[in-house]
Amino acid sequence: MTGTAVPSPDASADGVAGPSPGRGGRAVPDPVRADPVRVGTGRPAQRRGVVARAGRDLRYLIGGLPLGVVAFVVAIAGFAAGVSTIVVWIGLPILLFTLRAARGLATVERRSTEAVLGRPLPPHHYREPTGRGLRRMLRSLAEPQSWRDLLHAVVGFPLRLTCFIVAVVWTAVALGSTLYVTWQWALPYDAEFSGLYGVVAGQASRLIDVAITTAGGIVLLLLLPVVLRVLVIARAAVARGLLTNQSAALRARTTQLAASRRAAVAAEAQTLRRLERDIHDGPQQRLVRLTMDLEAVTRRLDDDPDRARSLVAEALEQSREALTELRALSRGIAPPILADRGLGPALAAAAARCPVEVSLDVDLPADGRLPGEVENAAYFVVTESLTNVAKHSAASHCAVTVRLDGERVLVQVLDDGVGGAHLGKGHGLAGLADRLSAVDGMLDVDSPPGGPTVLTADIPLVGDEGE
């Protein structure tokens, strides 16, 4: 009996049968219908991967020697010069320069090690020195990771030299021996020189000598990726041990998160106090006045309708002003336009309300929104800055720039006012810095006396959908 063939339920859309279910419901590959893309391509691709990795390892090991020489010379010369002249205070800046140079060279080593390993190293942390002048210099000298970088420059030099020699000699011998048949004719072959076979066996045979040397070269060439990887791992282990300090980085991160939490709580409390004060001084007073006017209207409706009509008009005016003030307060917290249309339109509306002339330059993705906390933080920075410009700067023009820089949003507010703004405790900008720290942001203020004032906020893109 014949009929129309019905495709199997496991057949794919392009007519190629999929894997059939085996025991326990697990898919069992069909031995007859193999993937045509993968047939015969696995081993060549794997070999190409091994060759490419060996090339990266070899470049890493060879390139490490020049960097190691520079780091070793800088470390030894700088340390010796700094220690020998520290009694006359000249050595202090020399030591600081040496530590700074060692830090830069350590950064290069971390990047190259991460590139050859294909994965990041554990985190590292440098303590930021505080204070000014001599105190800041002494605290910079007491930074432990900088001295670990200097130690790595000294300890890493003999290791890099050893890795360089082994990698270059092994590669040269492996390639030279494998290709021995192509250049052995250039060697004198007589009783004094009979090749490797002649030295071992005491008999001269050019053919056997070529065969033995080529076989040895092939063995060395096959072992070359393993040898190079062992050398890379040894050098990376020293970098991991001296150029990273995960425990210190975690402690610093914990301290930063605790400070951010405290700053967020303080900023929220300050915002609530200000909101309560603004409501008490504005809308609440108008609502009290509205209540009194309505009570007066109730009493005068019967005996003095004209007076009641004028009181109703005043009550309507009070209600409009209270509504206007409430809308202004809501815009200062989170305006509806920010939630509905995004940061760009919200900043355009805020700039239009500012009594100072504002030029706005917003360079953000047109087809996507930023995370809500990032938009709120950027909006708060701009609105608070414009408020300070209008109240204190005596500026005639203000420029606001917002742009996306990789994984961060940079907000800059520049005005041509009198300057003198700073992040001192108790000032408005200090509260703004606390507000930014809640989202791991940073605030920088450059405001010399006489101006101009440049306020820059750096806000990381936390919590975006892509993560």
VEXMAR-459105 format. One line per field, with one value per residue (C-alpha): y, x, z; residue in three letters; chain. Coordinates in pm, 1 decimal, padded with zeros to 6 digits, m for minus. Layout:
v = Y  ...
u = X  ...
w = Z  ...
code = ALA  ...
unit = A  ...
This chain:
v = 00000.0  00333.4  00680.3  01026.5  01035.4  01219.3  01403.7  01292.6  01516.7  01554.8  01694.4  02051.0  02325.5  02281.9  01912.6  01786.1  01538.9  01633.5  01403.2  01118.9  01071.5  00802.4  00644.6  00874.5  01133.3  01246.0  01328.4  01077.2  01204.2  01031.4  00851.3  00855.9  01224.0  01407.6  01785.2  01868.6  02181.9  02000.1  01695.9  01708.1  02057.9  01987.1  01892.1  02163.6  02426.8  02287.5  02290.4  02648.6  02739.6  02577.2  02754.6  03090.6  03047.9  02947.2  03261.6  03478.3  03308.0  03356.0  03726.4  03767.5  03599.6  03779.1  04118.5  04080.8  04112.6  04477.2  04574.7  04383.0  04556.6  04900.7  04813.4  04665.4  04966.9  05215.2  05023.4  04971.2  05312.9  05504.2  05320.3  05357.1  05726.3  05795.6  05613.7  05761.5  06120.4  06101.8  06264.9  06589.1  06550.9  06515.5  06143.2  06181.3  06301.6  06055.3  05767.1  05896.5  05917.2  05565.7  05424.7  05606.3  05465.9  05116.6  05152.7  05241.3  04949.6  04719.6  04832.2  04734.3  04394.8  04336.1  04420.5  04198.3  03909.1  03936.4  03943.5  03628.1  03439.7  03545.3  03625.5  03910.4  03895.7  03940.4  04304.3  04539.1  04852.1  05163.5  05371.6  05731.0  05962.0  06245.3  06576.0  06819.0  06882.3  06669.2  06471.4  06367.3  06264.9  06052.9  05883.1  05810.8  05642.0  05430.6  05287.3  04908.3  04808.9  05056.3  04881.0  04545.6  04686.3  04788.7  04443.8  04284.3  04496.0  04351.2  03991.7  03970.0  04057.7  03725.4  03536.9  03729.3  03677.1  03302.2  03280.0  03475.3  03251.2  02923.1  03033.4  03165.7  02876.7  02607.1  02765.3  02812.3  02459.5  02306.0  02493.3  02448.7  02076.5  02022.6  02204.3  02046.7  01876.6  02215.3  02353.0  02059.1  02071.8  02393.3  02214.7  02050.6  01672.7  01487.1  01286.9  01578.5  01656.2  01367.7  01510.9  01400.3  01037.9  01027.7  01167.9  00912.7  00600.9  00669.3  00611.0  00871.1  00853.7  01174.2  01016.2  00876.0  01201.2  01400.8  01158.3  01167.6  01547.8  01602.0  01359.9  01533.8  01871.0  01747.1  01626.4  01962.6  02143.6  01937.3  02014.7  02386.8  02498.0  02313.5  02466.3  02815.5  02777.5  02662.1  02967.8  03195.9  03042.6  03088.7  03454.6  03512.0  03351.9  03605.9  03888.3  03748.8  03722.6  04069.4  04289.9  04197.9  04234.2  04104.0  04121.9  04489.3  04561.9  04389.3  04580.2  04907.9  04817.4  04733.1  05064.6  05246.3  05074.2  05155.7  05519.9  05525.5  05385.8  05646.8  05920.4  05795.9  05793.9  06143.3  06275.0  06125.6  06274.6  06612.7  06594.9  06509.2  06796.4  07039.8  06910.5  06941.0  07297.6  07395.1  07249.4  07423.7  07759.8  07738.7  07518.3  07456.9  07828.9  07876.3  07583.1  07732.6  08062.4  07876.1  07705.8  08038.2  08199.4  07913.0  07938.9  08313.5  08243.9  08002.7  08268.4  08546.4  08357.1  08467.5  08819.0  08951.6  08766.8  09026.8  08988.0  08610.3  08629.3  08819.0  08566.8  08282.2  08454.9  08485.9  08121.2  08015.8  08218.0  08059.3  07711.6  07786.0  07913.6  07613.7  07380.5  07563.3  07532.2  07164.1  07104.5  07286.2  07068.7  06753.5  06859.2  06890.7  06531.6  06333.4  06515.8  06315.9  06419.1  06240.2  05915.0  05950.0  06090.9  06047.7  06259.5  06480.1  06633.8  06666.6  06862.1  07079.4  07169.5  07241.4  07463.8  07655.6  07736.9  07866.5  08249.2  08230.3  08162.9  07792.5  07610.0  07237.8  06963.4  06612.7  06328.3  06012.8  05711.5  05815.4  05464.1  05369.2  05486.4  05497.3  05317.7  05501.4  05574.8  05712.3  05942.0  06061.9  06130.7  06318.0  06521.6  06607.2  06718.8  06950.8  07099.8  07160.3  07310.4  07542.7  07646.9  07730.7  07918.8  08127.7  08203.5  08245.1  08266.4  08600.0  08430.3  08543.3  08212.9  07846.2  07547.0  07197.3  06893.0  06533.9  06250.3  05876.6  05767.5  05389.2  05256.8  05598.9  05913.9  06239.2  06552.1  06890.7  07227.2  07535.1  07894.3  08228.0  08347.0  08470.7  08125.7  08028.2  07713.9  07419.8  07087.5  07199.8  07035.2  07213.0  07354.0  07249.1  07084.5  06852.2  06721.8  06678.2  06471.2  06256.1  06205.3  06089.9  05853.7  05657.8  05544.1  05512.4  05846.2  06110.9  06489.2  06724.0  07102.2  07344.3  07696.5  07941.4  08289.1  08499.8  08195.0  08014.0  07726.9  07377.9  07104.7  06751.8  06445.0  06092.0  05843.7  05471.2  05286.9  05055.5  04823.6  04858.8  04600.9  04473.6  04338.1
u = 00000.0  00139.1  00065.5  00207.9  00512.9  00451.4  00754.1  00875.0  00786.2  01157.9  01221.0  01340.2  01199.0  01462.1  01397.0  01693.9  01586.8  01658.4  01788.3  01556.7  01456.1  01645.3  01602.3  01472.5  01367.2  01721.6  01811.5  02034.6  02219.9  02136.3  02453.6  02344.6  02251.9  02550.6  02574.0  02734.0  02890.7  03088.6  03202.7  03578.3  03614.9  03655.5  04021.7  04146.4  03959.3  04104.3  04453.6  04410.7  04301.5  04610.5  04840.2  04670.9  04700.6  05065.8  05126.3  04964.2  05164.2  05488.6  05420.2  05337.5  05658.9  05883.3  05722.5  05753.4  06132.0  06154.9  05883.0  06062.4  06392.2  06230.3  06043.4  06353.9  06572.4  06309.6  06250.1  06614.9  06742.2  06446.4  06446.9  06823.1  06820.0  06517.1  06642.5  06992.5  06864.8  06561.8  06754.7  06764.7  06398.6  06487.6  06433.9  06068.8  05948.2  06188.2  06027.1  05680.3  05770.1  05916.0  05601.7  05384.7  05591.9  05573.7  05196.5  05174.0  05395.9  05189.0  04875.8  05034.7  05128.1  04773.2  04621.6  04862.4  04814.7  04436.3  04456.9  04669.6  04466.4  04134.4  03987.3  04022.3  04258.6  04126.1  04062.2  04320.2  04284.2  04493.5  04415.7  04349.6  04576.4  04412.6  04538.4  04776.8  05147.8  05381.7  05101.8  04963.9  05310.4  05371.6  05034.4  05111.8  05434.1  05234.4  05010.9  05077.1  04978.6  05226.8  05510.3  05379.2  05397.7  05757.5  05838.7  05685.7  05911.7  06215.7  06098.5  05939.7  06256.7  06443.6  06119.2  06052.8  06414.5  06385.4  06053.6  06200.6  06506.8  06314.6  06043.3  06284.5  06534.3  06263.1  06085.6  06408.3  06532.1  06191.1  06153.3  06518.6  06516.3  06183.8  06312.3  06660.3  06620.0  06597.6  06926.5  07142.8  07316.8  07488.5  07671.1  08010.2  07970.8  08297.6  08488.8  08502.7  08132.1  07893.9  07576.2  07377.1  07362.3  07735.0  07803.8  07574.4  07634.7  07987.7  07880.8  07817.5  07483.9  07335.5  06992.9  06960.7  07088.8  06823.6  06552.6  06648.7  06686.9  06354.3  06172.7  06316.6  06211.2  05855.9  05838.4  05966.2  05720.4  05428.7  05532.5  05581.4  05219.1  05234.1  05571.1  05457.3  05136.3  05331.0  05555.2  05253.3  05085.9  05404.5  05433.8  05061.0  05080.9  05341.8  05125.6  04823.0  05013.6  05171.5  04955.4  04617.4  04479.6  04124.6  04070.9  04169.7  03951.4  03654.6  03709.7  03728.1  03413.0  03234.2  03339.6  03226.7  02887.2  02841.1  02929.3  02694.9  02414.8  02472.1  02488.3  02166.2  01987.8  02119.1  02022.9  01676.3  01628.6  01748.9  01512.0  01219.9  01302.7  01326.2  01003.2  00828.9  00958.7  00856.3  00509.1  00470.2  00584.8  00392.8  00094.1  00002.1  m00030.3  m00241.5  m00464.1  m00514.3  m00607.6  m00842.9  m01014.0  m01064.7  m01204.9  m01448.8  m01564.5  m01617.9  m01813.1  m02035.2  m02116.3  m02183.1  m02381.4  m02713.4  m02650.3  m02380.9  m02375.3  m02149.4  m01884.7  m01918.0  m01861.4  m01534.7  m01421.0  m01495.4  m01276.3  m00991.9  m01036.7  m01007.4  m00688.5  m00543.8  m00627.4  m00457.5  m00143.2  m00134.8  m00171.3  00110.0  00341.6  00259.4  00340.6  00671.4  00754.4  00665.7  00891.7  01178.5  01127.0  01038.5  00842.6  00594.6  00774.4  01087.8  00899.0  00697.8  00942.9  01290.1  01582.7  01621.0  01269.9  01273.3  01600.0  01467.6  01167.3  01392.5  01619.1  01317.7  01208.9  01551.6  01572.4  01932.0  01987.9  02068.0  02213.6  02140.2  02337.0  02203.3  02372.2  02188.6  02053.3  01734.8  01588.8  01646.8  01597.7  01851.8  01791.0  01541.8  01787.5  02040.2  01783.2  01665.7  02022.8  02114.7  01793.0  01854.2  02211.1  02099.5  01799.9  01991.5  02281.0  02049.4  01887.5  02228.8  02325.0  02007.6  02043.2  02414.8  02630.9  02520.7  02576.8  02433.4  02469.6  02483.7  02576.3  02449.3  02604.3  02484.5  02646.6  02696.3  03059.4  03079.3  02917.6  02881.8  02675.7  02869.6  02679.9  02852.8  02708.4  02918.6  02828.3  03004.8  02929.8  03143.9  03271.9  03362.2  03143.6  03282.6  03183.6  03212.3  02994.3  02666.9  02652.2  02407.8  02672.4  02766.4  02410.3  02430.3  02748.1  02571.6  02282.3  02520.6  02708.9  02385.9  02421.7  02803.6  02839.9  03105.6  03088.4  03372.7  03354.7  03604.1  03506.1  03793.9  03710.4  03590.2  03463.8  03379.2  03223.9  03234.3  03037.0  03089.7  02893.5  03000.3  02711.8  02763.3  02494.9  02382.4  02089.5  02030.5  01837.7  02137.5  02287.6
w = 00000.0  m00104.7  00016.5  00074.4  00297.0  00623.1  00768.6  01106.6  01403.5  01461.6  01113.3  01106.4  00891.4  00622.7  00580.1  00780.2  01043.8  01400.3  01673.3  01766.4  02129.7  02310.7  02651.0  02917.6  02659.1  02586.9  02227.7  02051.3  01742.4  01417.4  01304.8  00941.2  00909.0  01046.1  01043.2  00705.7  00847.2  01111.9  00917.6  00874.4  01022.1  01393.0  01397.6  01160.0  01358.3  01679.1  01530.8  01416.3  01768.4  01918.0  01671.4  01734.8  02111.4  02080.9  01875.1  02142.3  02414.6  02223.3  02163.9  02532.1  02644.9  02396.7  02452.0  02826.7  02826.7  02706.3  02951.2  03225.2  03153.9  03171.3  03491.3  03655.4  03570.4  03687.3  04011.1  04107.2  03998.1  04138.2  04470.8  04515.6  04425.7  04644.2  04953.9  04929.7  04907.0  05134.1  05419.4  05217.3  05112.3  04743.9  04769.9  04864.1  04521.4  04354.3  04544.0  04460.0  04091.0  04103.4  04264.4  04011.0  03722.4  03874.2  03895.3  03526.5  03425.8  03647.8  03465.0  03133.2  03278.0  03403.3  03065.2  02870.3  03115.2  03093.7  02713.5  02688.4  02950.8  02803.5  03143.2  03393.5  03686.6  04040.7  04135.8  04280.3  04488.9  04545.3  04851.8  04758.4  04961.1  05151.5  05277.5  05112.3  05084.1  05289.1  05453.3  05115.8  04996.1  05305.4  05271.4  04907.2  05018.4  05265.3  04990.1  05000.5  04646.6  04497.1  04679.5  04557.1  04203.4  04267.9  04404.5  04096.0  03874.7  04057.0  04102.4  03760.2  03568.6  03614.2  03551.4  03229.9  03120.9  03184.9  03000.7  02707.5  02679.1  02709.2  02465.2  02201.9  02226.9  02228.6  01930.4  01733.3  01799.2  01721.0  01391.8  01294.1  01362.0  01184.8  00876.3  00901.4  00565.8  00394.4  00521.3  00624.2  00286.1  00393.8  00676.1  00620.3  00644.7  00689.4  00943.9  01185.7  01161.3  01108.5  01259.7  01562.1  01454.8  01399.7  01747.4  01914.1  01705.8  01581.6  01221.5  00954.8  00774.6  00639.2  00578.2  00929.2  01075.5  00886.8  00994.0  01362.9  01372.5  01192.9  01424.7  01727.6  01586.3  01530.7  01891.8  02017.2  01789.2  01919.6  02277.2  02203.2  02284.1  02616.5  02708.0  02612.8  02812.8  03120.3  03094.0  03053.9  03359.1  03564.0  03470.4  03519.7  03864.6  03973.9  03835.7  04016.3  04342.1  04342.0  04118.4  04265.2  04615.8  04608.7  04984.5  04995.6  04693.1  04857.5  05181.0  04989.8  04799.7  05123.8  05273.7  04960.2  04964.7  05333.0  05266.2  04966.9  05179.7  05448.8  05185.8  05026.2  05361.9  05442.7  05098.5  05128.2  05473.4  05349.6  05053.7  05279.9  05516.3  05228.2  05078.7  05413.7  05453.2  05100.1  05145.3  05480.8  05345.8  05018.7  04942.1  05307.2  05377.1  05067.5  05159.5  05507.4  05344.5  05108.1  05400.8  05578.3  05262.7  05212.7  05572.8  05522.8  05203.6  05394.2  05652.0  05397.6  05135.0  05277.9  05417.2  05175.2  04837.4  04672.4  04940.5  04914.9  04538.7  04583.3  04845.5  04604.6  04342.4  04596.7  04694.0  04330.0  04294.9  04610.1  04477.6  04142.7  04313.5  04547.9  04249.7  04067.2  04366.9  04409.8  04043.8  04088.0  04388.7  04198.3  03911.2  04158.2  04274.8  03961.2  03694.2  03483.3  03165.2  03289.6  03336.8  03015.3  02760.9  02909.3  03019.2  02711.9  02709.7  03090.1  03080.1  02797.6  03013.9  03313.4  03100.5  02969.7  03326.7  03432.3  03449.4  03318.7  02948.4  02907.5  02608.0  02623.2  02444.7  02511.9  02322.5  02427.5  02233.3  02056.4  02053.8  02416.0  02771.2  03047.7  03377.6  03598.1  03878.7  03629.5  03469.7  03811.4  03924.1  03604.1  03618.7  03982.9  03906.6  03628.2  03809.6  04132.2  03939.4  03747.5  04074.7  04222.5  03905.7  03921.3  04294.8  04359.3  04045.8  03893.4  03556.9  03225.5  03043.4  03135.9  02918.3  03002.8  02832.5  02879.6  02688.1  02704.4  02746.7  02730.0  03045.0  03207.6  03169.3  03193.1  03294.4  03278.7  03380.3  03298.4  03385.5  03342.3  03695.1  03979.8  04083.3  04437.8  04455.2  04651.6  04802.8  05163.2  05421.8  05477.2  05123.0  04854.5  04640.5  04926.5  04929.9  04554.8  04594.5  04854.6  04616.7  04343.4  04572.8  04617.0  04253.7  04267.6  04091.1  04142.9  04143.1  04052.8  04093.2  03938.6  04043.4  04090.3  04223.3  03934.2  03746.7  03541.3  03733.4  03581.7  03755.8  03624.5  03733.3  03641.2  03673.2  03597.2  03403.2  03682.6  03653.6  03279.5  03089.4  02913.5  03227.3
code = MET  THR  GLY  THR  ALA  VAL  PRO  SER  PRO  ASP  ALA  SER  ALA  ASP  GLY  VAL  ALA  GLY  PRO  SER  PRO  GLY  ARG  GLY  GLY  ARG  ALA  VAL  PRO  ASP  PRO  VAL  ARG  ALA  ASP  PRO  VAL  ARG  VAL  GLY  THR  GLY  ARG  PRO  ALA  GLN  ARG  ARG  GLY  VAL  VAL  ALA  ARG  ALA  GLY  ARG  ASP  LEU  ARG  TYR  LEU  ILE  GLY  GLY  LEU  PRO  LEU  GLY  VAL  VAL  ALA  PHE  VAL  VAL  ALA  ILE  ALA  GLY  PHE  ALA  ALA  GLY  VAL  SER  THR  ILE  VAL  VAL  TRP  ILE  GLY  LEU  PRO  ILE  LEU  LEU  PHE  THR  LEU  ARG  ALA  ALA  ARG  GLY  LEU  ALA  THR  VAL  GLU  ARG  ARG  SER  THR  GLU  ALA  VAL  LEU  GLY  ARG  PRO  LEU  PRO  PRO  HIS  HIS  TYR  ARG  GLU  PRO  THR  GLY  ARG  GLY  LEU  ARG  ARG  MET  LEU  ARG  SER  LEU  ALA  GLU  PRO  GLN  SER  TRP  ARG  ASP  LEU  LEU  HIS  ALA  VAL  VAL  GLY  PHE  PRO  LEU  ARG  LEU  THR  CYS  PHE  ILE  VAL  ALA  VAL  VAL  TRP  THR  ALA  VAL  ALA  LEU  GLY  SER  THR  LEU  TYR  VAL  THR  TRP  GLN  TRP  ALA  LEU  PRO  TYR  ASP  ALA  GLU  PHE  SER  GLY  LEU  TYR  GLY  VAL  VAL  ALA  GLY  GLN  ALA  SER  ARG  LEU  ILE  ASP  VAL  ALA  ILE  THR  THR  ALA  GLY  GLY  ILE  VAL  LEU  LEU  LEU  LEU  LEU  PRO  VAL  VAL  LEU  ARG  VAL  LEU  VAL  ILE  ALA  ARG  ALA  ALA  VAL  ALA  ARG  GLY  LEU  LEU  THR  ASN  GLN  SER  ALA  ALA  LEU  ARG  ALA  ARG  THR  THR  GLN  LEU  ALA  ALA  SER  ARG  ARG  ALA  ALA  VAL  ALA  ALA  GLU  ALA  GLN  THR  LEU  ARG  ARG  LEU  GLU  ARG  ASP  ILE  HIS  ASP  GLY  PRO  GLN  GLN  ARG  LEU  VAL  ARG  LEU  THR  MET  ASP  LEU  GLU  ALA  VAL  THR  ARG  ARG  LEU  ASP  ASP  ASP  PRO  ASP  ARG  ALA  ARG  SER  LEU  VAL  ALA  GLU  ALA  LEU  GLU  GLN  SER  ARG  GLU  ALA  LEU  THR  GLU  LEU  ARG  ALA  LEU  SER  ARG  GLY  ILE  ALA  PRO  PRO  ILE  LEU  ALA  ASP  ARG  GLY  LEU  GLY  PRO  ALA  LEU  ALA  ALA  ALA  ALA  ALA  ARG  CYS  PRO  VAL  GLU  VAL  SER  LEU  ASP  VAL  ASP  LEU  PRO  ALA  ASP  GLY  ARG  LEU  PRO  GLY  GLU  VAL  GLU  ASN  ALA  ALA  TYR  PHE  VAL  VAL  THR  GLU  SER  LEU  THR  ASN  VAL  ALA  LYS  HIS  SER  ALA  ALA  SER  HIS  CYS  ALA  VAL  THR  VAL  ARG  LEU  ASP  GLY  GLU  ARG  VAL  LEU  VAL  GLN  VAL  LEU  ASP  ASP  GLY  VAL  GLY  GLY  ALA  HIS  LEU  GLY  LYS  GLY  HIS  GLY  LEU  ALA  GLY  LEU  ALA  ASP  ARG  LEU  SER  ALA  VAL  ASP  GLY  MET  LEU  ASP  VAL  ASP  SER  PRO  PRO  GLY  GLY  PRO  THR  VAL  LEU  THR  ALA  ASP  ILE  PRO  LEU  VAL  GLY  ASP  GLU  GLY  GLU
unit = A  A  A  A  A  A  A  A  A  A  A  A  A  A  A  A  A  A  A  A  A  A  A  A  A  A  A  A  A  A  A  A  A  A  A  A  A  A  A  A  A  A  A  A  A  A  A  A  A  A  A  A  A  A  A  A  A  A  A  A  A  A  A  A  A  A  A  A  A  A  A  A  A  A  A  A  A  A  A  A  A  A  A  A  A  A  A  A  A  A  A  A  A  A  A  A  A  A  A  A  A  A  A  A  A  A  A  A  A  A  A  A  A  A  A  A  A  A  A  A  A  A  A  A  A  A  A  A  A  A  A  A  A  A  A  A  A  A  A  A  A  A  A  A  A  A  A  A  A  A  A  A  A  A  A  A  A  A  A  A  A  A  A  A  A  A  A  A  A  A  A  A  A  A  A  A  A  A  A  A  A  A  A  A  A  A  A  A  A  A  A  A  A  A  A  A  A  A  A  A  A  A  A  A  A  A  A  A  A  A  A  A  A  A  A  A  A  A  A  A  A  A  A  A  A  A  A  A  A  A  A  A  A  A  A  A  A  A  A  A  A  A  A  A  A  A  A  A  A  A  A  A  A  A  A  A  A  A  A  A  A  A  A  A  A  A  A  A  A  A  A  A  A  A  A  A  A  A  A  A  A  A  A  A  A  A  A  A  A  A  A  A  A  A  A  A  A  A  A  A  A  A  A  A  A  A  A  A  A  A  A  A  A  A  A  A  A  A  A  A  A  A  A  A  A  A  A  A  A  A  A  A  A  A  A  A  A  A  A  A  A  A  A  A  A  A  A  A  A  A  A  A  A  A  A  A  A  A  A  A  A  A  A  A  A  A  A  A  A  A  A  A  A  A  A  A  A  A  A  A  A  A  A  A  A  A  A  A  A  A  A  A  A  A  A  A  A  A  A  A  A  A  A  A  A  A  A  A  A  A  A  A  A  A  A  A  A  A  A  A  A  A  A  A  A  A  A  A  A  A  A  A  A  A  A  A  A  A  A  A  A  A  A  A  A  A  A  A  A  A  A  A  A  A  A  A  A  A  A  A  A  A  A  A  A  A  A
